Amino acid sequence: MKLDHKDVEHIGNVTKLQSKSLVWYEQRAGRITSSVSHSVLRTSTTKPSQNLIQSICCDRPSNLKTTAIVWGNEHEQVARQQYADGAISSVHSDLKVKNCGLLIKREQPFLAASPDAMLACSCHGMGVLEIKCPFKFREMSVEEMSKEKDSCLDQNLELKESHQYYTQTQHQMYVTGASYCDFLVWLPTGGHVCTVFPDKEYTLTSVPVLTAFWEGHIRPELLFRKLELGTKQTEHGNKQGHCSCGSADSVPMLGCDEDKCTHQWFHWACVGITKEPRSKTWYCDNCKSSNTKRKRQRRQ
């Protein structure tokens, strides 16, 4: 299964506005992109996250706008311009920064990525740029941020290989064939660039897992839409399945294991999590509180 080179180029050109383009959402649907690759690699192969499958197959924009998302989007362009102008230190010569859209792996068109920019320099060749503007650390310096436990940077200011952003950069380089990725962390106090290079281990071990996940879970959902139809029936029936925020968007969500939960499904951002919990059961704060009260009553 391959895409023609002209088709790949055309899709890349018509989606350069990325999240401001409806075509970008349509073309991402059914493809494992760099932003979800880490989640795919962490989910169970036999009982994968249904929310993850739905989010990958979703072809419409999300209305979820958290403070962190809005702040990050507002400052991303500032960070990009400072990087392009050389205001943030760079190790490259004759650097050129170009906009890009959805980039698809021609030989494996179910894999795609949307870097924040494509790069070209006389020292390293073709590269990609990935920008992060972490709202949580906005009042810190990059050095202070690196000392935090949940920072994506280690204390040497290098991207942690265990972090989801490392997986994201590796996926981008694999899809595009880039020889490096400049990972830019931008804060109001200053920015920092660490250059990441392709990890052969990703190609050897991770790509086969992504391929198996797509063939075993994404392709069937694209063909039969069982999860999508099930969600619609729930929405039109008892109106459960919505997050407490009231939005029914199928961006990554987490299901409460309490059968009588009022909402049942919650957006990750709305309950303050950034990755799927390792425990087999999870309860929302409301149900957790109710369960605690019931246990106390039984003891009495």
PLY file of the C-alpha trace (Angstrom):
ply
format ascii 1.0
element vertex 300
property float x
property float y
property float z
element edge 299
property int vertex1
property int vertex2
end_header
0.00 0.00 0.00
1.64 3.21 -1.21
0.56 6.72 -2.08
1.68 8.41 -5.25
4.37 11.04 -4.70
2.13 13.71 -6.28
-0.72 12.88 -3.87
1.57 13.16 -0.85
2.89 16.50 -2.09
-0.63 17.80 -2.82
-1.90 16.89 0.66
1.11 18.59 2.22
0.46 21.77 0.24
-3.30 22.07 0.90
-2.91 21.49 4.65
-0.23 24.08 5.43
-2.63 25.97 7.70
-2.69 22.80 9.83
-5.30 23.13 12.62
-6.93 26.07 10.81
-7.66 23.82 7.82
-10.60 21.39 7.72
-8.74 19.35 5.10
-5.94 18.86 7.63
-8.39 17.18 10.03
-9.91 15.09 7.25
-6.53 13.83 6.07
-5.31 13.06 9.60
-8.32 10.84 10.28
-7.30 7.19 10.30
-3.59 7.95 10.35
-1.24 7.52 13.30
0.36 10.93 13.67
3.35 11.96 15.74
1.15 13.49 18.46
-0.51 10.14 19.26
2.34 7.73 18.49
3.49 7.60 22.13
-0.04 6.73 23.32
-0.31 3.99 20.69
2.96 2.46 21.84
1.83 2.48 25.49
-1.71 1.16 25.14
-2.59 -2.52 25.45
-2.26 -4.47 22.20
-5.14 -6.79 23.12
-7.45 -4.29 24.85
-6.41 -0.88 23.49
-7.88 2.41 24.62
-11.12 2.90 22.69
-10.83 6.65 23.20
-7.45 6.57 21.49
-8.87 4.69 18.51
-11.75 7.16 18.24
-9.44 10.17 18.47
-7.27 8.79 15.65
-10.32 8.19 13.45
-11.92 11.58 14.21
-12.09 13.89 11.17
-13.32 17.08 12.83
-11.71 19.79 14.95
-11.99 19.67 18.71
-13.75 22.44 20.60
-11.64 21.72 23.66
-9.82 24.94 24.57
-8.01 24.74 27.89
-5.96 27.64 29.22
-2.76 25.69 28.52
-3.75 24.95 24.91
-4.74 28.56 24.19
-1.58 29.95 25.80
0.62 27.52 23.88
-1.01 28.36 20.56
-0.72 32.10 21.19
3.02 31.93 21.82
4.02 29.31 19.27
4.29 31.83 16.44
6.44 34.13 18.60
8.77 31.23 19.37
8.96 30.23 15.71
9.83 33.76 14.61
12.53 34.14 17.26
14.01 30.82 16.17
13.96 31.82 12.48
15.54 35.20 13.30
18.36 33.53 15.21
17.33 35.14 18.51
17.36 31.67 20.08
20.76 30.01 19.76
21.07 27.53 16.91
23.95 25.32 15.80
23.04 25.47 12.11
24.54 27.38 9.17
22.42 28.95 6.39
19.24 27.87 8.15
15.94 28.11 6.25
12.56 27.67 7.96
9.48 26.75 5.90
5.82 26.16 6.73
4.51 22.65 6.19
1.22 20.79 6.30
0.39 17.16 6.95
3.33 15.05 5.80
2.57 11.42 4.97
4.94 8.45 4.79
4.46 7.43 1.15
5.40 3.77 1.70
3.23 3.58 4.85
0.45 6.15 4.30
-1.20 5.31 7.62
1.70 7.15 9.31
1.83 10.96 9.22
3.22 14.00 11.01
2.73 17.77 11.14
5.95 19.38 12.38
5.82 23.06 13.25
8.19 23.73 10.34
10.56 22.08 7.88
14.21 23.08 8.15
17.14 23.11 5.76
20.74 23.99 6.59
24.15 23.55 5.00
25.49 21.59 7.97
22.82 18.97 8.66
20.59 18.94 5.58
16.82 18.56 6.00
15.27 18.77 9.44
12.03 19.42 11.29
11.11 21.89 14.02
8.91 21.03 16.99
7.89 23.84 19.37
6.57 23.52 22.91
5.36 26.44 25.02
4.57 24.81 28.40
2.02 26.90 30.28
2.79 25.14 33.56
6.38 26.42 33.61
5.70 29.89 32.18
7.13 31.70 35.22
10.32 29.63 35.33
13.56 29.70 33.41
14.42 26.70 31.23
17.04 25.68 33.80
14.47 25.78 36.61
11.99 23.85 34.48
14.54 21.09 33.83
14.70 20.35 37.56
10.98 19.61 37.74
10.03 15.92 37.81
7.54 16.18 34.93
9.77 18.33 32.72
10.45 17.04 29.21
14.08 18.15 29.61
16.67 16.55 31.84
19.12 18.61 33.90
21.54 18.66 30.96
18.76 20.41 29.01
18.38 17.42 26.68
15.04 15.89 25.71
14.30 12.88 27.92
14.18 9.69 25.85
11.35 8.36 28.02
9.15 11.38 27.33
6.27 11.42 24.86
7.88 14.37 23.06
10.90 12.21 22.26
8.60 9.69 20.60
6.93 12.56 18.76
10.23 13.82 17.34
11.32 10.32 16.31
8.01 9.76 14.54
8.35 13.06 12.69
11.85 12.21 11.48
10.79 8.71 10.41
7.83 10.01 8.41
9.68 12.90 6.75
13.11 11.33 6.37
14.63 14.30 8.21
18.19 13.95 9.49
17.47 15.91 12.69
14.77 17.61 14.73
15.27 20.89 16.53
13.13 20.65 19.66
12.41 24.17 20.90
11.13 24.87 24.40
9.92 28.48 24.64
9.17 30.37 27.83
8.70 34.12 28.37
12.04 34.06 30.21
13.85 32.58 27.21
14.03 29.66 24.82
16.18 26.58 24.47
16.85 24.34 21.46
18.07 20.77 21.72
18.82 18.90 18.52
17.51 15.33 18.37
18.77 12.79 15.84
17.06 9.67 14.46
17.08 6.67 16.77
17.36 3.40 14.82
15.66 1.60 17.68
12.45 3.50 16.88
12.41 2.15 13.33
13.25 -1.39 14.42
10.92 -1.77 17.40
8.29 0.97 17.46
7.22 1.17 13.81
6.19 -2.53 13.70
4.01 -1.93 16.79
2.37 1.10 15.15
1.77 -0.94 12.00
0.16 -3.81 13.92
-2.03 -1.35 15.86
-3.28 0.27 12.67
-3.99 -3.05 10.98
-5.65 -4.59 14.03
-7.63 -1.64 15.39
-7.68 1.48 13.22
-8.45 -0.15 9.88
-11.43 -2.13 11.29
-12.83 1.05 12.86
-12.48 2.92 9.55
-14.32 0.10 7.77
-17.11 -0.63 10.25
-17.24 2.41 12.58
-18.40 0.31 15.54
-17.02 2.68 18.17
-18.37 5.77 16.42
-21.84 4.28 16.05
-21.81 3.18 19.68
-20.92 6.70 20.81
-23.70 8.24 18.73
-26.26 5.81 20.18
-25.17 6.79 23.67
-25.39 10.50 22.87
-28.88 10.22 21.39
-30.08 7.86 24.11
-29.46 8.79 27.71
-27.03 11.63 26.96
-24.27 9.94 28.90
-20.78 9.76 27.50
-20.19 13.52 27.70
-17.44 15.07 29.75
-18.41 17.34 32.65
-17.41 20.27 30.41
-20.40 19.48 28.16
-18.41 18.83 24.99
-18.76 15.50 23.16
-15.50 15.82 21.22
-13.65 12.53 20.79
-10.22 13.89 21.66
-8.44 11.60 24.17
-10.94 10.72 26.89
-10.91 8.52 29.97
-13.82 6.35 31.10
-14.97 6.26 34.72
-15.42 2.64 35.89
-18.40 3.49 38.07
-21.50 2.10 36.28
-23.74 4.85 37.65
-21.39 7.72 36.77
-23.26 10.78 35.52
-20.85 11.48 32.66
-18.88 8.23 32.18
-16.28 9.81 29.85
-13.90 12.70 30.59
-11.38 14.64 28.49
-7.86 14.12 29.76
-7.32 17.87 30.03
-10.52 18.34 32.05
-9.41 15.89 34.76
-5.80 17.09 34.73
-4.00 14.09 33.23
-1.52 13.97 30.36
-1.22 10.20 29.86
-3.36 7.11 30.32
-3.32 5.82 33.94
-1.48 2.55 34.52
-4.15 1.19 36.88
-6.85 -1.02 35.38
-9.66 0.97 37.03
-10.19 4.72 37.26
-12.91 6.77 38.97
-13.74 10.43 38.52
-13.53 12.67 41.59
-17.31 12.66 42.07
-17.61 8.86 42.01
-14.47 8.46 44.10
-16.06 10.67 46.77
-19.37 8.76 46.60
-17.61 5.40 46.94
-15.71 6.65 50.00
-18.96 7.78 51.66
-20.63 4.40 50.99
-17.68 2.55 52.53
-17.89 4.73 55.67
-21.63 4.06 56.00
-21.06 0.29 55.77
-18.48 0.44 58.57
-20.94 2.27 60.80
0 1
1 2
2 3
3 4
4 5
5 6
6 7
7 8
8 9
9 10
10 11
11 12
12 13
13 14
14 15
15 16
16 17
17 18
18 19
19 20
20 21
21 22
22 23
23 24
24 25
25 26
26 27
27 28
28 29
29 30
30 31
31 32
32 33
33 34
34 35
35 36
36 37
37 38
38 39
39 40
40 41
41 42
42 43
43 44
44 45
45 46
46 47
47 48
48 49
49 50
50 51
51 52
52 53
53 54
54 55
55 56
56 57
57 58
58 59
59 60
60 61
61 62
62 63
63 64
64 65
65 66
66 67
67 68
68 69
69 70
70 71
71 72
72 73
73 74
74 75
75 76
76 77
77 78
78 79
79 80
80 81
81 82
82 83
83 84
84 85
85 86
86 87
87 88
88 89
89 90
90 91
91 92
92 93
93 94
94 95
95 96
96 97
97 98
98 99
99 100
100 101
101 102
102 103
103 104
104 105
105 106
106 107
107 108
108 109
109 110
110 111
111 112
112 113
113 114
114 115
115 116
116 117
117 118
118 119
119 120
120 121
121 122
122 123
123 124
124 125
125 126
126 127
127 128
128 129
129 130
130 131
131 132
132 133
133 134
134 135
135 136
136 137
137 138
138 139
139 140
140 141
141 142
142 143
143 144
144 145
145 146
146 147
147 148
148 149
149 150
150 151
151 152
152 153
153 154
154 155
155 156
156 157
157 158
158 159
159 160
160 161
161 162
162 163
163 164
164 165
165 166
166 167
167 168
168 169
169 170
170 171
171 172
172 173
173 174
174 175
175 176
176 177
177 178
178 179
179 180
180 181
181 182
182 183
183 184
184 185
185 186
186 187
187 188
188 189
189 190
190 191
191 192
192 193
193 194
194 195
195 196
196 197
197 198
198 199
199 200
200 201
201 202
202 203
203 204
204 205
205 206
206 207
207 208
208 209
209 210
210 211
211 212
212 213
213 214
214 215
215 216
216 217
217 218
218 219
219 220
220 221
221 222
222 223
223 224
224 225
225 226
226 227
227 228
228 229
229 230
230 231
231 232
232 233
233 234
234 235
235 236
236 237
237 238
238 239
239 240
240 241
241 242
242 243
243 244
244 245
245 246
246 247
247 248
248 249
249 250
250 251
251 252
252 253
253 254
254 255
255 256
256 257
257 258
258 259
259 260
260 261
261 262
262 263
263 264
264 265
265 266
266 267
267 268
268 269
269 270
270 271
271 272
272 273
273 274
274 275
275 276
276 277
277 278
278 279
279 280
280 281
281 282
282 283
283 284
284 285
285 286
286 287
287 288
288 289
289 290
290 291
291 292
292 293
293 294
294 295
295 296
296 297
297 298
298 299
